[in-house]
Amino acid sequence: MQDLAEGVAQFQRGVFPAKAALFAHLAATHRPSTLFISCSDARVVPELITQSEPGELFVIRTAGNLVPAYAPGPDGVAAGIEYAVAVLGVSDIVVCGHSACGAMTALAEQHDLSGMPAIADWLRHADAAPAHADTAELAALVRGNVRAQLANLATHPSVARALAERRLTLHGWVYDIPTGTVDDVAA
């Protein structure tokens, strides 16, 4: 926790003053152009990977960068998507998977998740991704999962409407942690 407190102090001393005009603008304006859906993995930092400034990305992070298909009822991921598309008017959505993903590894290696029911239930949202039996195929599973999540994303009414009106473009990416490369994944 001390590291976090020191980071806040450093932000307040150096970063915030250098970007004071940007933060003053952001206090009254919230117009990100992109919704970035990525994994919760601490090694995947959308703003760092894209070199974005505060206010440029609306970010949703979920285990395995999973996007449940639309269903009526309360859903924090669906609410975030709807807000980004219908209220903020983002023009692009990126679903970004990554190498060494723990969620995809659990699926690829068929880990016993019986003692972790919340994780097991959440990973069912990856069911549309092609199944692979070993970690040699993990990269293919990660790519397949990105494609599956793009398909799930298109089931959300706000997304479907914006796509039909050609106000929105969907993108699939895979970030490779050890090399820093980002590859496009065709839908």
C-alpha positions, 0 to 999 in steps of 0.5 A: 500500500505504501507504493500506491500512496507514494504514487499518488503523492508523485502524481499530485506533485508532478503529473497533475500540475503538468496536465492541470489544463487537461484535467480542468477541461476533463472536469466539464467534458467527457467525450472519449472516442473509444470503448476499450474492453480488456482483461482485468490482468494487471499486466494489460494497461490500455492507456499505456499500450495505446499511449492515451491521455486521460479522457480518451478511452472509456475502459471496461476490464473483465476477467478474460476480456469477456463480454456476455451476450446481451440479456435483459436484467442488471449487468454491469458490463452491459451498462458500461457498453450502453453508456459508452455507445448511447450516451458518450457516442464512442465511434470505436470499440476495441476488444483486446485479448492478451498472451498468457491470459489466466482465463484462457489458460484455465479453459485450454488446460481444462482446470478444475474450477469446481471450488471457484463457482463464480469464475467457472460461471463467468468463463461460460461467456467464452463458450463460443471461443473454439476449444483447445486441449493444451497450452500450445494452442493458447494463442489460437484460443485467445484469438478465437475468444476475441472473435467470440466477444466481438460477436457477443458485443454485437448482440447489445441493442445500442451496439447493433443500432450504432453498427446499423447506422454506421456510427461504430466500428468494432476492432479485435486486438491481441496484445503480446506481453513479452514483445509489446506487439498488438495484432489485429484479429479479424472478426 
